[in-house]
Amino acid sequence: MNNEDTISQILLIVLGVMVCIFVILVTIFVVLKTREKIKEKDNIKSKSNKKNTTTKTSTASYNKQSVINFMEFEKIEDNMIIQKKGKKYLMVVECQGVNYDLMSKMEKISVEEGFQQFLNTLRHPIQIYIQTRTISLESSLATYKEKINQIEEKYNQMQYQFSQSKAAGIYPKEELEKFAFEVTKQRNLLEYGKDLLINTEKMSLNKNVLNRKYYIIIPYFVEELGNEKYDNEEIKGMAFSELYTKSQSIIRTLSSCSVSGKILSSKELVELLYVAYNRDESETFGIDRAMKAGYEDLYSTAPDIFEKKIKVLDEVIEEQAVELANKTIEKVKSSPEQIAAEKEKNLEILVEKMAAIILDENKEYLGEDIAEKAKEEIQKTKEKGEVANEEIKKTTRGRKKTTTK
């Protein structure tokens, strides 16, 4: 019995020790979990505080000057992009690509030779830029809707007129059938236009309709002028003339490889940069909407250089025309007697020329044979008159000689 009591006591002691160890481990586990939860809460609070501070600093630093520094250009004026505080000017040539894969072998060879010639003629740096745009069909849809409304109005008018004429019973059957044919033709045209509009609207919902545009960017640096000092307007004028000359030479050399090009205007440059800086927004909020909304603070509305030139040329033409008119009026006023004497002197010749002109103009009515015979008869009478005049002159000379004897 004593052995059994000792064993039971030992087991109770071991069990108590194990229970104590288990309790200690549970308390340690609970303490560690609570500490981890506290740390996670602290981290979340610190992150939220950092976000608030960053948003505050970003909103505080976001202003017009930061936007200008990000855009890397000052303004757009006279078909040029001005950079680096007027020390660099850019002009852009838009190129219309050709479908090289659909060409024959000889056409491909000619295109390659033309492009090689273009590269060999380059004497200044250029940059080739490719921009992918989604095709916007809003303007096309607006024109389609306007045309369809006009067709529908015309169809309603024709249908009303046909019903009125049919109800009157005055017009014959053949005329009514012709009128009905015109009405059905107009209705078919209206239905076709509506179907076309629906299909175009469905196509506009597809954002995968893309178009690639190819550009050549030509730079000009003010350092090329040397150490001489010029006014800002003079620098701008020289930059424009230099860039325009280079752009025209590039357009001419590209035409040899069947690539057409044109210089972008100021408005087109704004659209180019708007799409480049706003890839996502430009698909839904185009440049036209942005301009209507009044977001053109960075857009210079200077008049186009070609419009200035056209205006100056119109003034010069008007001045020279007035001066020429005054001179001719003075000449006409001073020499009416001379003109009358010349006409009187050449009266017969003028009459013969006018008669020949009248016969030529009325060949269709008179017939070519009669007109030609009449002209020959006029020529014969002219020759006879000349012979008679010579004989009269001879007889008068003979009389003078006899009288002198």
MARTOR-735203 format. One record per residue (C-alpha): z, y, x. Coordinates in Angstrom, 2 decimals, decimal comma. Last residue first. Example, Ala and Ser with C-alpha at 12.3 -4.5 7.8 and 13.67 -1.06 7.14 Angstrom:
NODE       z       y       x
NODE    7,14   -1,06   13,67
NODE    7,80   -4,50   12,30
! end
This chain:
NODE       z       y       x
NODE -168,13  118,44    7,43
NODE -164,52  118,84    6,31
NODE -165,54  118,14    2,76
NODE -167,27  114,99    3,77
NODE -164,18  113,77    5,71
NODE -161,81  114,55    2,85
NODE -164,05  112,72    0,45
NODE -164,05  109,69    2,73
NODE -160,21  109,74    2,94
NODE -159,93  109,97   -0,84
NODE -162,29  107,02   -1,16
NODE -160,24  104,96    1,29
NODE -156,92  105,77   -0,46
NODE -158,42  104,84   -3,81
NODE -159,63  101,58   -2,31
NODE -156,09  100,85   -0,92
NODE -154,51  101,63   -4,30
NODE -156,95   99,31   -6,00
NODE -156,08   96,49   -3,58
NODE -152,32   97,03   -4,19
NODE -152,86   97,02   -7,93
NODE -154,85   93,85   -7,71
NODE -152,05   92,23   -5,69
NODE -149,45   93,25   -8,29
NODE -151,70   92,07  -11,11
NODE -151,97   88,72   -9,33
NODE -148,19   88,47   -8,82
NODE -147,57   89,22  -12,50
NODE -150,11   86,56  -13,43
NODE -148,38   84,07  -11,14
NODE -145,03   84,83  -12,82
NODE -146,62   84,34  -16,24
NODE -148,12   81,04  -15,08
NODE -144,68   79,89  -13,84
NODE -143,00   80,81  -17,14
NODE -145,73   79,12  -19,19
NODE -145,47   75,91  -17,17
NODE -141,65   75,87  -17,19
NODE -141,38   76,15  -20,95
NODE -140,72   79,28  -22,98
NODE -137,28   78,36  -24,37
NODE -135,86   76,44  -21,43
NODE -137,58   78,74  -18,92
NODE -135,81   81,76  -20,41
NODE -133,62   82,66  -17,41
NODE -136,51   82,25  -14,96
NODE -138,80   84,47  -17,08
NODE -136,14   87,18  -17,29
NODE -135,64   87,05  -13,52
NODE -139,40   87,38  -12,91
NODE -139,56   90,37  -15,26
NODE -136,62   92,01  -13,46
NODE -138,34   91,53  -10,11
NODE -141,61   93,01  -11,44
NODE -139,81   96,01  -12,97
NODE -137,88   96,60   -9,74
NODE -141,09   96,54   -7,71
NODE -142,78   98,94  -10,11
NODE -139,88  101,39  -10,03
NODE -139,44  101,41   -6,27
NODE -139,91  105,15   -5,87
NODE -138,15  105,98   -9,11
NODE -135,21  103,75   -8,15
NODE -135,01  105,36   -4,73
NODE -135,16  108,82   -6,22
NODE -132,41  108,03   -8,75
NODE -130,16  106,65   -6,00
NODE -130,74  109,73   -3,86
NODE -130,02  112,02   -6,78
NODE -126,77  110,19   -7,60
NODE -125,53  110,53   -3,98
NODE -122,28  112,53   -3,88
NODE -120,69  111,02   -7,00
NODE -121,41  107,46   -5,91
NODE -120,03  108,09   -2,44
NODE -116,91  109,75   -3,84
NODE -116,37  106,86   -6,25
NODE -116,84  104,36   -3,40
NODE -114,15  106,08   -1,34
NODE -111,69  106,23   -4,25
NODE -112,21  102,55   -5,05
NODE -111,67  101,56   -1,41
NODE -108,38  103,46   -1,27
NODE -107,17  101,96   -4,53
NODE -108,08   98,46   -3,32
NODE -106,36   99,02    0,02
NODE -103,13  100,07   -1,69
NODE -103,21   97,17   -4,19
NODE -103,94   94,62   -1,49
NODE -101,07   95,92    0,67
NODE  -98,65   95,75   -2,28
NODE  -99,76   92,22   -3,17
NODE  -99,38   91,18    0,49
NODE  -95,79   92,48    0,56
NODE  -94,91   90,57   -2,63
NODE  -96,54   87,37   -1,34
NODE  -94,59   87,64    1,92
NODE  -91,28   88,10    0,12
NODE  -92,06   85,14   -2,15
NODE  -92,90   83,09    0,94
NODE  -89,55   83,97    2,52
NODE  -87,62   82,83   -0,57
NODE  -85,15   85,29   -1,99
NODE  -81,51   84,85   -0,90
NODE  -79,30   82,97   -3,36
NODE  -77,00   81,47   -0,73
NODE  -75,21   78,34   -1,92
NODE  -71,61   77,75   -0,82
NODE  -70,13   79,14   -4,02
NODE  -72,65   77,22   -6,12
NODE  -70,26   75,23   -8,32
NODE  -70,97   77,29  -11,43
NODE  -71,23   74,53  -14,04
NODE  -74,96   75,17  -14,37
NODE  -75,37   74,62  -10,63
NODE  -73,39   71,37  -10,79
NODE  -75,42   70,21  -13,77
NODE  -78,66   70,84  -11,89
NODE  -77,26   69,19   -8,72
NODE  -76,58   65,94  -10,52
NODE  -73,32   64,63  -11,99
NODE  -73,79   60,92  -12,79
NODE  -75,69   59,68   -9,72
NODE  -74,64   62,65   -7,56
NODE  -70,95   61,74   -7,98
NODE  -71,23   58,52   -5,99
NODE  -73,05   59,73   -2,89
NODE  -71,64   63,24   -2,84
NODE  -72,09   64,62    0,71
NODE  -75,66   63,34    1,23
NODE  -76,66   63,97   -2,41
NODE  -75,49   67,59   -2,20
NODE  -77,15   68,00    1,20
NODE  -80,56   67,00   -0,16
NODE  -80,10   69,02   -3,37
NODE  -79,24   72,14   -1,36
NODE  -82,27   71,55    0,85
NODE  -84,45   71,28   -2,27
NODE  -83,14   74,65   -3,46
NODE  -83,85   76,27   -0,09
NODE  -87,38   74,90    0,02
NODE  -88,32   71,68    1,76
NODE  -91,41   71,77    3,95
NODE  -94,10   69,31    2,85
NODE  -95,51   66,02    4,08
NODE  -98,35   63,59    3,56
NODE  -98,59   60,32    5,49
NODE -102,09   58,84    5,80
NODE -101,77   58,22    9,58
NODE -103,85   61,30   10,49
NODE -101,83   63,32    7,95
NODE  -98,80   62,87   10,19
NODE -100,42   65,05   12,87
NODE -101,01   67,89   10,40
NODE  -97,49   67,70    8,92
NODE  -95,97   67,71   12,42
NODE  -98,04   70,78   13,38
NODE  -96,92   72,52   10,18
NODE  -93,28   71,76   10,91
NODE  -93,50   73,05   14,48
NODE  -95,09   76,32   13,34
NODE  -92,51   76,75   10,56
NODE  -89,66   76,07   12,98
NODE  -90,89   78,72   15,42
NODE  -91,59   81,30   12,70
NODE  -88,21   80,67   11,06
NODE  -86,29   80,84   14,32
NODE  -88,05   84,09   15,26
NODE  -87,18   85,61   11,89
NODE  -83,55   84,48   12,04
NODE  -83,17   85,83   15,56
NODE  -84,66   89,17   14,47
NODE  -82,33   89,29   11,47
NODE  -79,33   88,57   13,68
NODE  -80,32   91,31   16,15
NODE  -81,54   90,33   19,56
NODE  -80,10   90,25   23,06
NODE  -82,14   88,78   25,90
NODE  -80,49   86,00   27,94
NODE  -82,91   83,26   26,93
NODE  -84,51   82,75   23,50
NODE  -84,12   78,97   23,77
NODE  -80,35   79,40   23,59
NODE  -80,79   80,22   19,86
NODE  -81,37   76,54   19,21
NODE  -84,03   75,20   16,82
NODE  -83,83   71,80   15,15
NODE  -86,50   69,82   13,26
NODE  -85,37   67,25   10,69
NODE  -87,96   64,73    9,52
NODE  -87,25   63,30    6,07
NODE  -87,98   60,07    4,20
NODE  -86,96   59,48    0,59
NODE  -86,16   56,07   -0,79
NODE  -85,99   55,47   -4,52
NODE  -83,61   53,21   -6,38
NODE  -83,55   51,59   -9,83
NODE  -80,36   49,54   -9,46
NODE  -78,35   51,78  -11,78
NODE  -79,90   50,24  -14,89
NODE  -78,94   52,44  -17,84
NODE  -82,09   54,51  -17,27
NODE  -84,21   51,43  -17,94
NODE  -82,69   51,05  -21,38
NODE  -83,50   54,70  -22,10
NODE  -87,06   54,14  -20,92
NODE  -87,44   51,13  -23,21
NODE  -86,16   53,13  -26,20
NODE  -88,47   56,07  -25,43
NODE  -91,51   53,80  -25,11
NODE  -90,70   52,18  -28,44
NODE  -90,39   55,62  -30,06
NODE  -93,72   56,73  -28,57
NODE  -95,49   53,60  -29,82
NODE  -94,09   54,13  -33,31
NODE  -95,27   57,76  -33,32
NODE  -98,76   56,82  -32,09
NODE  -99,00   54,14  -34,77
NODE  -98,04   56,73  -37,40
NODE -100,70   59,17  -36,12
NODE -103,35   56,46  -36,31
NODE -102,18   55,57  -39,81
NODE -102,54   59,21  -40,89
NODE -105,99   59,54  -39,30
NODE -107,18   56,38  -41,12
NODE -105,79   57,73  -44,41
NODE -107,79   60,96  -43,92
NODE -110,95   58,97  -43,29
NODE -110,29   56,90  -46,42
NODE -109,68   60,06  -48,46
NODE -113,00   61,50  -47,27
NODE -114,83   58,32  -48,28
NODE -113,19   58,29  -51,73
NODE -114,22   61,80  -52,70
NODE -111,74   64,69  -52,95
NODE -110,71   66,15  -56,31
NODE -108,11   63,58  -57,38
NODE -105,23   66,04  -56,92
NODE -102,75   63,22  -56,28
NODE -104,74   61,97  -53,30
NODE -104,98   65,49  -51,83
NODE -101,23   65,99  -52,20
NODE -100,37   62,56  -50,75
NODE -102,69   63,16  -47,80
NODE -101,26   66,64  -47,14
NODE  -97,72   65,25  -47,16
NODE  -98,68   62,42  -44,79
NODE -100,40   64,85  -42,44
NODE  -97,37   67,15  -42,37
NODE  -94,98   64,25  -41,76
NODE  -97,21   62,93  -38,95
NODE  -97,38   66,37  -37,29
NODE  -93,60   66,67  -37,38
NODE  -93,24   63,17  -35,94
NODE  -95,68   63,91  -33,12
NODE  -93,78   67,09  -32,23
NODE  -90,46   65,22  -32,28
NODE  -91,98   62,52  -30,07
NODE  -93,11   65,14  -27,54
NODE  -89,62   66,67  -27,38
NODE  -87,99   63,27  -27,03
NODE  -90,35   62,31  -24,20
NODE  -89,68   65,60  -22,40
NODE  -85,90   65,01  -22,60
NODE  -86,28   61,40  -21,49
NODE  -88,31   62,47  -18,45
NODE  -85,65   65,05  -17,52
NODE  -82,88   62,47  -17,82
NODE  -84,70   59,73  -15,90
NODE  -82,66   59,92  -12,71
NODE  -83,84   57,50  -10,02
NODE  -80,97   56,40   -7,84
NODE  -81,26   57,83   -4,38
NODE  -81,68   56,38   -0,90
NODE  -81,93   58,87    1,96
NODE  -83,76   58,24    5,21
NODE  -83,42   60,71    8,09
NODE  -85,67   60,96   11,14
NODE  -84,43   63,46   13,75
NODE  -86,68   65,55   15,95
NODE  -86,63   66,73   19,58
NODE  -89,49   68,88   20,93
NODE  -92,85   68,21   22,56
NODE  -94,17   65,61   20,13
NODE  -97,91   65,05   20,50
NODE  -97,52   61,50   21,83
NODE  -95,36   60,44   18,87
NODE  -97,92   61,71   16,35
NODE -100,76   60,05   18,25
NODE  -98,87   56,76   18,07
NODE  -98,42   57,31   14,33
NODE -102,14   57,90   13,94
NODE -102,97   54,78   15,96
NODE -100,59   52,73   13,81
NODE -102,14   54,09   10,61
NODE -105,66   53,37   11,90
NODE -104,65   49,81   12,80
NODE -103,13   49,27    9,35
NODE -106,31   50,57    7,70
NODE -108,41   48,20    9,81
NODE -106,22   45,25    8,86
NODE -106,29   46,05    5,15
NODE -103,49   47,90    3,45
NODE -101,12   46,53    0,80
NODE  -98,30   45,93    3,28
NODE  -98,34   49,53    4,59
NODE  -97,55   51,12    1,25
NODE  -97,57   54,78    2,29
NODE  -94,62   57,15    2,63
NODE  -94,41   60,72    1,38
NODE  -92,69   62,77    4,04
NODE  -90,19   65,59    3,43
NODE  -90,03   68,12    6,26
NODE  -86,63   69,68    6,99
NODE  -85,92   72,89    8,92
NODE  -82,75   73,32   10,96
NODE  -81,27   76,36   12,70
NODE  -78,61   76,45   15,41
NODE  -76,71   79,41   16,86
NODE  -76,06   81,15   13,52
NODE  -72,36   80,36   13,33
NODE  -72,76   76,75   14,45
NODE  -75,25   75,80   11,73
NODE  -77,87   77,46    9,51
NODE  -79,99   75,19    7,31
NODE  -83,43   76,70    6,78
NODE  -85,77   77,28    3,82
NODE  -85,11   81,05    3,97
NODE  -81,33   80,60    3,68
NODE  -78,89   77,73    3,51
NODE  -75,33   78,46    4,63
NODE  -72,60   77,77    7,16
NODE  -73,05   74,14    8,15
NODE  -70,69   71,38    9,26
NODE  -69,62   70,28    5,75
NODE  -66,08   69,44    6,87
NODE  -65,42   72,89    8,30
NODE  -66,65   74,47    5,06
NODE  -64,36   72,21    3,01
NODE  -61,39   73,12    5,22
NODE  -62,17   76,81    4,71
NODE  -62,31   76,43    0,94
NODE  -58,86   74,86    0,68
NODE  -57,13   71,49    0,96
NODE  -54,20   72,01    3,38
NODE  -51,52   72,39    0,65
NODE  -52,91   69,59   -1,41
NODE  -52,82   67,33    1,63
NODE  -49,30   68,40    2,60
NODE  -47,94   67,76   -0,89
NODE  -49,75   64,47   -1,18
NODE  -48,41   63,40    2,20
NODE  -44,83   64,40    1,28
NODE  -44,97   62,55   -2,03
NODE  -46,39   59,49   -0,37
NODE  -43,69   59,55    2,33
NODE  -40,97   59,81   -0,30
NODE  -42,43   56,87   -2,19
NODE  -42,51   54,85    1,00
NODE  -38,90   55,73    1,84
NODE  -37,73   54,77   -1,66
NODE  -39,56   51,44   -1,51
NODE  -38,07   50,72    1,93
NODE  -34,54   51,52    0,73
NODE  -34,94   49,24   -2,27
NODE  -36,17   46,44   -0,03
NODE  -33,21   46,91    2,32
NODE  -30,73   46,73   -0,56
NODE  -32,34   43,54   -1,84
NODE  -32,14   41,99    1,63
NODE  -28,43   42,90    1,91
NODE  -27,69   41,32   -1,46
NODE  -29,42   38,14   -0,40
NODE  -27,45   37,97    2,85
NODE  -24,12   38,42    1,04
NODE  -24,95   35,71   -1,49
NODE  -25,89   33,23    1,26
NODE  -22,66   33,94    3,17
NODE  -20,60   33,42   -0,01
NODE  -22,36   30,13   -0,70
NODE  -21,77   28,94    2,88
NODE  -18,05   29,74    2,68
NODE  -17,71   27,90   -0,65
NODE  -19,48   24,84    0,81
NODE  -17,18   24,85    3,86
NODE  -14,11   25,03    1,64
NODE  -15,37   22,17   -0,50
NODE  -16,06   20,12    2,60
NODE  -12,53   20,72    3,89
NODE  -11,05   19,75    0,55
NODE  -13,09   16,53    0,49
NODE  -11,98   15,67    4,02
NODE   -8,30   16,22    3,08
NODE   -8,69   14,14   -0,09
NODE  -10,34   11,36    1,90
NODE   -7,52   11,36    4,45
NODE   -4,92   11,22    1,63
NODE   -6,73    8,29    0,02
NODE   -6,85    6,44    3,34
NODE   -3,13    7,05    3,97
NODE   -2,22    5,86    0,51
NODE   -4,32    2,67    0,90
NODE   -2,69    1,86    4,23
NODE    0,79    2,34    2,80
NODE    0,00    0,00    0,00
! end
